[in-house]
Amino acid sequence: MIVNCSLLGTCGAGSRSEVLETTMATYTTTSPTQTATISQEKSTSITLHQLYDIFYTCEKDVRLAVIRICEVLDVEERNENKETISKLIHSNFVRKKSQFENSRRRSNQQRQNEYAQIILYKSELKQHPKPPKSTSRDFSEVGNKQKKRRLTDLNEELDEFAANNLTVNQVLGYLIHQRNHQTNKKLIQFGKEFYETDDLSQPNIQVKTTPPQTKLKDIVHKYKERAENRRLEETTGIKQRKVTEILVKKRNGNYKCPRCSRQFKPQGITGHVKSCAKKWCVQNKVKMK
């Protein structure tokens, strides 16, 4: 260390002693045992260079080095962590003592470059338990005071959001439009109109009116007409069919005339049935044998 002698020459005896004390104090604070310091910031891993510096700063005290590493990694000083770190220190300083001694002969920059490999991750140790998430109660379950407080906070946020030449109603309309995007077309349109008009007194949304109720007899008539058309479609397009095939066969073996709805036995088909069936075939354009 070089001491500025010019300062000592211009000062008195008392001043010289003060300067020497200050200089010696500076020398002691920058002694080799204190030059290697580790940043107080928390880290997620420890490199070999950091481990060397911690062990050297702690004057090769394993217990102090373990505590210091727990502080740097922000983990609990539990037995599992202490055992893991102690094994790491033993493997890097007892078994590789010569490597540690050689590292002290190099400069700080050389040590950072040569011993930059990570030897311990924070995830390998037991970490502090995370505090449980606070569960907020439902709005309907809280009291009137909390409801007023929550509504006040919400209104303040809405006012702040609407500060850019918007009204709160426009903000609500925009939120309704965005929250129901691709889920509810009516609410999307409602929010859009609310955002654009800022008023619901004359909404542009057209509400569809329900048609008047249909009378029962009209429904019955349509049902009968539909059934008749279906029956005609089943027979249309057939080139040739026998009279007995045109007649509707019942479960009891009798035949039913499609025009007059009379029933006959197979051997009792009279000319009336034939003529009636012929007329029906002509009307429905069915050719019979």
Number of C-alpha atoms within 10 A of each C-alpha: 6 5 11 10 9 8 12 16 11 10 13 11 11 8 14 16 13 14 17 13 12 12 15 14 11 11 12 12 11 12 10 11 14 14 13 17 13 13 8 8 9 12 14 11 16 18 16 19 22 23 23 23 24 22 23 20 20 20 13 15 12 17 13 15 24 22 17 19 24 21 16 18 20 18 18 17 19 12 10 12 19 20 13 14 21 16 10 16 20 13 12 18 17 12 11 12 12 11 12 18 12 10 17 13 10 12 9 15 8 13 19 15 10 13 16 14 13 13 15 19 13 16 11 10 20 15 16 10 8 6 6 6 6 6 6 7 8 7 12 8 9 12 9 11 9 12 14 11 11 14 13 12 12 12 13 12 12 16 15 11 14 16 11 8 6 13 16 17 19 20 19 17 24 19 16 19 23 15 13 15 13 9 10 12 12 12 17 21 18 19 25 19 20 22 22 12 16 19 13 12 7 7 13 12 11 6 7 6 6 6 6 6 6 8 8 8 9 10 11 11 11 11 12 12 12 11 12 11 11 11 11 11 11 9 15 12 12 11 11 10 14 11 20 16 10 19 20 16 17 11 7 7 12 17 23 19 22 15 12 10 11 11 19 18 13 12 7 11 16 12 9 10 23 15 12 16 22 17 14 16 18 11 9 14 14 18 15 16 7
